[in-house]
């Protein structure tokens, strides 16, 4: 593709060099530059790509996109494009390079603090169960039809995102369901993607290490809705006080959903047991294999999105009743002696509280609840005491342990969590996560409930600079077996 074709719709300040040169490869990493590459020099938090422009040209780059030009230009070999917004330029050039694949799919984006993975995955499962090909971009996994690809980010960079969307088109996918993280929105990774629809779940305390203030966190989510086109739909949870904020200024067709008040889409929990819930969705009763109010919201969002995509209400409800929980989200492991372990990704105060409230609703008389939780290192520190306070409030026993400590001292993280507890609260501090799971099982009696929160589907633990193998579900099953439970 020529540089002229790649620049369609891109706002740039100057072009230095010929625009009829061909580009065959896009990259953000100067180490992967080869002949006929386009190198995007991005100012990152750790590395500034501008420092590697000369190296990229030496390796054969025929196009460089940057904010600042190097002192020496080699226009005989390379064309330099300057722009005020390199992130937007990267996104639009990537979309052009791959033939604007989002316009050949119905792409639905899900944003919010909690519920993104579950909703995106259930939508993927739903439309496939109804006979349609689909793709998935989530925290847990990327899927192109049946093909699974390891997930590296909740929302990948613009180059990889458009490449995967193009693969979905090639594989005959009609739909793509993707999580849109606040980081990805602000960093413009999804800029230029044509969304058929946008879904908002909720907004609670998270990522303040990155966004600094809650107002900035809200603004990040709202950008997504502000940039929707008039032929898109926007569905928000109006029970969240920020839901209607998302709809302000959007050109999309707007709708609301609620479990508490009047809305375009309504749901009520009629019955609940350890096996599932009876929901009344828009005056129709449907049994689902999910637990908790948070999952009622998730399923209502899936239902509303499916109807806005043009699916028949009756068919959607039938297939909704056949859906199963997502891996690592209220994932139940049952021991032989009746002990129940619940593995869940809850890593924010709101998610942990919703999880433990649901556990308290289904527990029976005499069942003790132990919760294992921690907080990630090098991330928002203000939520640490909040998480601890919630744990001791709802559980009979809390065990504070390591999540992904990264380069922080695990004991220091636990001390900060401990600031949220009071004298008399029943808790332990065990920094080694495997030992924490083992201890919880040893202290529980047959039939009790153990909640292992924070990592869910993750198959690793980040300690220092190492990503070590670790899976909460596998370790729980191992210790159940070891103690013959």
Secondary structure, DSSP 8 states (H G I E B T S, - for coil): -BHHHHTTT---SEEES-S--B--EEES-GGG--TTEEEE--B-SS-BGGGGHHHHHHTTEEEEEESS--SS--TTT-EEEE-S-HHHHHHHHHHHHTT-GGGGSEEEEEESSSSHHHHHHHHHHHHHHTT--EEEE-SSEEEETTEEEE-SSSS--HHHHHHHHHHHHHTT--EEEEE--HHHHHTTTTTT---SEEEE----S--HHHHSSHHHHHHHHHHHHHT--TTSEEEEETTSTTHHHHHTT--SEEEEEESSS--SEEEEEEEEETTEEEEEETTEEEEES--SHHHHHHHHHHHHHHHHTT--HHHHHHHHTT----TTSSEEEE-TTS-EEEEE---SHHHHHHHHHHHHHH--TT--EEEEE---TTS-STTHHHHHHHHHHH-SEEEE--S--BTS-HHHHHHHHHTT--TT--EEE--SHHHHHHHHHHH--TT-EEEEES-TT--EEEETTEEEE--HHHHHHHHHHHTT-
